Amino acid sequence: MGKKILVVDDEPDLLKVTSLRLEKTGYEVYSGVDGRDVLEIARRVMPDLIILDVYLPGLNGDEVAKILKKDNKLKHIPIILISATTRTLDLKAKESGADGYIIKPFEPEELIGMVEKILG
């Protein structure tokens, strides 16, 4: 398997489609549906990248990103924020320390392109 990616989104259809597309591209994919999942799964599997919806039950994605970036064991993991709310996404990405962001809805190729750019 390829590099590990954690995808977290509370929209089941988007989570499924995104995960399948990443798997077909050769990545090992883990998934979660809320902010607390991110922290638990990230500590357990140490992913190479986290794709994180901004608006999640429990903790919002940008809040989770800030927590991850303060954790010495996890701060090196790149984060891509995704959201349908375009007005504040750029600011949320900058403030949270995310490495990039994509506006929903997005084409799978757009996501794969950013993933490959970040992971090299």
C-alpha positions, 0 to 999 in steps of 0.5 A: 500500500501507498502512503496513509491518508486520513479523510474526515467528513460527516457527509457519508457519500462524500466520505465514501467517494473521496476514500474510494478515489484515493484508494484507487490512486494507491493510497491507504485510506482511513476515515472518520466522521467527527473532530474527535475521530481525527485526534484518535485515528491520527495518533493511532495510524500516524497518517502522511496526510489529513483531509479534514472537513471544516464543519464537523460534529464535536470539534470543527476541522479548523479547531482540530487542525490547530490541536494537531499542529500543537502536538509534537508527534502530529504537527508534521502531518500536512492538512487539507481543509475542505468546506462548502463555505467559501467566504472564510475558508482561506482565513480558516486554513491560514489560522489553523496551520493547514497546508491547503484547502479545497472548496466543495463540491470539488472534482476528484482530480483537483483533490488528487492533484493537491494530495500529490503536490503535498505528498510529493 
